Amino acid sequence: MDGTIRKDIQVGQLVKIVLKKDQRSGELTEGIVKSILTKSPSHPHGIKVKLEDGQVGRVKALILEE
């Protein structure tokens, strides 16, 4: 799961996102989803979310907790 499908992402889930300022470098930021900002069912660059610490970015990876 790469974060392009909205229904795959849940509030409270641990994800890796790319922040706007990091789009060129591709550096990922890890955090917990506070809210899902993208309204469409999918987005080719990743679903936009807000993390619990307030950072906003597009989901690049879903981290499955064991």
Backbone hydrogen bonds, N-H to C=O, Kabsch-Sander energy under -0.5 kcal/mol:
donor,donor_aa,acceptor,acceptor_aa,energy
6,R,4,T,-0.5
6,R,41,P,-2.9
8,D,5,I,-1.2
9,I,6,R,-1.6
12,G,33,V,-2.5
13,Q,10,Q,-1.8
15,V,31,G,-3.0
16,K,61,A,-2.8
17,I,29,T,-3.1
18,V,58,R,-2.2
19,L,17,I,-0.5
19,L,27,E,-0.5
20,K,56,V,-0.6
22,D,19,L,-1.1
23,Q,20,K,-1.3
26,G,22,D,-3.0
27,E,22,D,-0.6
29,T,17,I,-3.2
31,G,15,V,-2.3
33,V,13,Q,-2.4
34,K,50,K,-3.2
35,S,50,K,-1.8
37,L,35,S,-0.6
37,L,48,K,-2.4
38,T,48,K,-1.6
43,H,4,T,-2.0
46,G,43,H,-1.5
47,I,3,G,-2.9
49,V,57,G,-2.9
50,K,35,S,-2.8
51,L,55,Q,-3.1
52,E,32,I,-2.2
54,G,51,L,-2.0
57,G,49,V,-2.0
58,R,18,V,-1.8
59,V,47,I,-2.6
60,K,16,K,-2.9
61,A,16,K,-1.7
62,L,1,M,-1.0
63,I,14,L,-2.3
64,L,62,L,-0.7
65,E,63,I,-0.7
